[in-house]
Amino acid sequence: MTDKPKTFPIGGIHIDKHKITSHKPIIDAGLPEFVYIPIKQHIGAPAKIMVKIGDKVKVGTLLADADGIVSSDIHSSVSGEVVKIDDIVNVDAYYSTMIVIKVEGDEYEASIDTTPSVIKKITAEKEDIIKIIRSSGIVGMGGAGYPTPIKAAIPEGKKVDTLILNGIECEAYLTADDRLMVEHSEEIVIGAQILAKALGVKNIVIAIDENKPEAIKKMQKASAEYKQISVIVCESKYPQGAEKQLIKTITGREVPSRKLPIDVKCIVQNVGTTFAVYEAVQKHKPLFERIVTVSGDDTAENPQNFRVRVGTPASFLIKKVTKHPSKISKVIFGGAMMGLSAVNMEAPITKLTSGILLFNTKDADKPRDSACIRCARCADICPMGLQPFAIATALRNHNLDDLPKLHTMDCIECGSCSYICPARIPLLDFCKLGKLEVRKSLKK
Amino acid sequence: MLKISTAPHLNAPQSTQSIMRDVIIALIPAGIVSVCVFGLSALIVILTSVAGCVAIEYFACKKLLHCPPTTWDLSAIVTGLLLAYNLPAGFPIWMTLIGCLVAVGLTKMTYGGIGKNIFNPALAGRVFLFISFPVEMTTWPRPHLFDFMNTDMQTGATTLGILKHLDAETSATALTHGSTSEQLPDYLNMFIGNIGGSLGEISTLALLLGFIYMLYRKIISWHIPVYYVGTFFVLTSIHWLITQSPQAEILTHLLSGGLMLGAIFMATDYTTSPMSKQGRIIFAVGCGILTYIIRFYSPYPEGVSFAILIMNGFVPLIDKISVPRVFGVRRKQW
């Protein structure tokens, strides 16, 4: 690969990456005493609960069944007894229904293949693949949580010619996808072929950003024997991993405003999701664990990449990386740019939690905002070509009619504007508020 | 208790204060040259102007706007430096203070302070002084390199002043034999700044150093200065090709007068320039055209301050017509 790394043409920022854990192998986090499994870990309707208090469950037992197309199955991540089904305060301070299981031993459902062997031959047929993906509760693990079975089948009248695997982890601190590609490149390549088979596409592109040389090497090696798979190196710029920006980078096609990737004949899947597809189809293992980076600059003495069972409380992982949790003043679920700041350390890991970041008091405080100096940095770096300052002004002046004209709904909420603003104006918050206002006016 | 906040949880290292600090650093070389060339009288103007601007901003915040003083964003110091750089050495202190009052008090704080003014404060202050005190504003002490205690208040003309009064017939002799009372300095002196003029505008070298520093620190992009100077260069060259007039001697125009100071430090002011790349180009080209028109078709030898102030007035309009293209939207409706 001597080519110059590819990237998207409008905007983008270069953030300090803090990839402290990129050389730390994935280790098993172990089993906590209790797991708290939310019945909604995806976009769409919460799943219907299939168990009751006192039920004995095994690893992989179905706990809750998808309620409709846009929903997802939830499986048990441990073996033990269901002790509580209740609304519990989640990471975002809202109550969500969780199934609490007291962990007893570690017994898997008999159907799950727990051997370490890699199964290359894909025997499942197209329809079976989609069925398995659905019954395994797989959702987009990059953070959006969009149910994967919907993206694995092509709707009538649409065509797809490229499957893009998103191996770009452009967020600060996170190395979960990086390590997954380094340690499980073969499985990811097989997973990609399974997805391609379901979609009926030939052309598979694996996109990785340039700051992951080991992952690039491993993925190139694993895909070398397949002509239809190519690895493309992208610039390590933020938000390179955003779907629309990635499609533009790889294919030169621009997803039209308010349209989906499928409208430009592309499907993008996160490498974590692809790995889960491999495990579901080849090893009959539903999605009940994932890789989580637990990191922090001086708050974590021993930052790690963990393989974590869904429902594990964050505090269980935090105890493993630091002996001095009193130093921690902010806990972030996800990356430092788009992640959610947690209200308590007991909140559980879900299928979408790519990282737990621990900030000290100094980093936790957000600086006070001051007057806009019209430097236009927010507009210069917006990857969607929006003018965040104008959206903020429209809201401040109550010119709500201006919001649609400013294409507020096209905001991908990457947070680059708030990051870059020298006056520390929370521009992303204004954009989110603007989107709410536009939605409100549409409902009228 | 955990602290919570909305995303993103990181901030770029640059803040308003650090940006202003970098602009001040970029302005230092030009200040040093002015003190080397004009001596203490230059330093007095600079210190008065900075102190005046900071004090006026502080009192405007405290007594008029009743808001926490914005002194620490350092923008008043930048305005003070830029105003001083637009004044001749030995300019009376009380007049400098009036300039500060117009610049910060009238042009900046009455609009609501930093980021809200329409016109560049330092330029507005300069133009006010220029119109009110034309004699003092055009009393240019002669350059005396490294003579810091220079008290010889003998005055001369600025390079552009000389150029303006050259005419085609006498030009050849004027340039070579010095038959007129004032002679054009050579290019080297113009480049390093050993010439008459306002404090900050004399040394192209010092201003270019500041420009390179600001580019390196990503404070400004190259667009406005390059398009501004480029437009002026093209128009003046065409003028020279057609008329062969010595007044259109392009290097003298580039190396002297307020063009470099204006293009690098004044036209690039965030608040009074457009928000999009396209808009900034329109703005800079407009500044270039106006500077050319004023320098060649008006009685003023200098046109930079007026050109930039006029274009400042067009910024809201330019912002309206130069909206960047939104991803996934074909440009059609403006």
Interface residues (C-beta under 8 A of the other chain):
Chain A: I10 I13 I15 D16 A93 A172 K244 K248 E254 V255 P256 S257 R258 K259 I328 S329 K330 V331 I332 A336 M337 M338 G339 L340 S341 A342 V343 N344 M345 L357 F359 T361 D363 A364 D365 K366 P367 S370 A371 C372 I373 R374 C375 A376 A379 D380 P383 M384 G385 L386 Q387 F389 H407 D410 G415 S416 S418 Y419 I420 C421 P422 A423 R424 P426 L428 D429
Chain B: L2 K3 I4 S5 T6 A7 P8 H9 L10 N11 A12 Q14 S15 T16 S18 I19 T70 D73 S75 G112 G113 I114 G115 K116 Y270 T271 S273 P274 M275 S276 K277 V323 P324 R325 V326 F327 G328 V329
